[in-house]
Amino acid sequence: MSNYPNSSPPRRIFVDKQSPKAFLALVQVSEAVRATASEAGLDRTTVELINLRVSQLNGCAYCLDVHTRAALRAGESPQRLGVLSAWRDTGLFTPSERAALALAEATTDPVNTAAQTSAYEAARQVLPEAQISAAIWVAVTINAFNRVSVMSKHPVPSPSAK
């Protein structure tokens, strides 16, 4: 039984379209973060793995679609994308990628201070400070985009529409 009298939820506002100046500012932050990651030597596939893992945790279908395609274009393998949600249980990811993924998860769940401490300590073993900072910024930024898309209920376009 639906909680809505007409059996359908009310249409959501696309907050990116309703507030374009705010969304443009977020896009500009994203561009600066992408440049920061590149300057730090954080490769594009690692950036996309972070984007995907955070989007998995946040349940953002729209961003999962966008960043799966971006990861594939960057050379990521379908096998690694398929097991990303269980990255800790496979040897398919490098120590640097594992550190970046742990930082991304800790950034996405800021209440879990034990995970933050563990992720940060592990990252310090394999990543330079510039890459630690960049990985955190990538996670912060995709978390913001996830919130925009989840709250707007952005639809995933059908394959024929892409």
Summary of the structure (lengths in Angstrom):
residues: 162
radius of gyration: 16.9
end to end distance: 34.6
largest distance: 55.7
contacts: 454
relative contact order: 0.17
helix: 73%
strand: 0%
